[in-house]
Amino acid sequence: MSIQERQEEIIEEFAMFGDWMYKYEYIISLGKELPLIEESKKLDENLIKGCQSRVWLDAQLKDNHIHFTADSDAIITKGIISLMIRVLDDLSPSEIINSDLYFIDRIGLKEHLSPTRSNGLVSMIKQMKMYALAYQTKINNG
């Protein structure tokens, strides 16, 4: 499934909920389904800087595609990182680097987050793209 198709699917899902309370509940439920990061990967070096909550993110390159795992100590944040993984997981580094994550604005996520959570979301995206950039460099340098 393309990055565009993944985003469109999320936009459709969020369109089913009229009220943001239901959307928050949905985000929380997505977080509960998140495949968790291994305990051994819950290291300070895997913490996303700029998040108010503790969010661990790990990325592994397999067959030139990046696979993300994550966890958070906050339920909303866990749901947000699960959305990001849903969109960016199992893509090539260049697809992640060049991705236009328009679904965030289309579902109204950023405007319904507190300023600290919104900053955390930006930090999540930045970290995921940094992993992609590092892996792309590794691929290019053989």
PyMOL commands that set and color helices and strands:
alter all, ss='L'
color gray80, all
select helices_A, chain A and resi 3-15+20-32+39-41+44-46+75-88+93-97+103-106+110-112+115-140
alter helices_A, ss='H'
color red, helices_A
select strands_A, chain A and resi 55-62+65-72
alter strands_A, ss='S'
color yellow, strands_A
deselect
rebuild
show_as cartoon
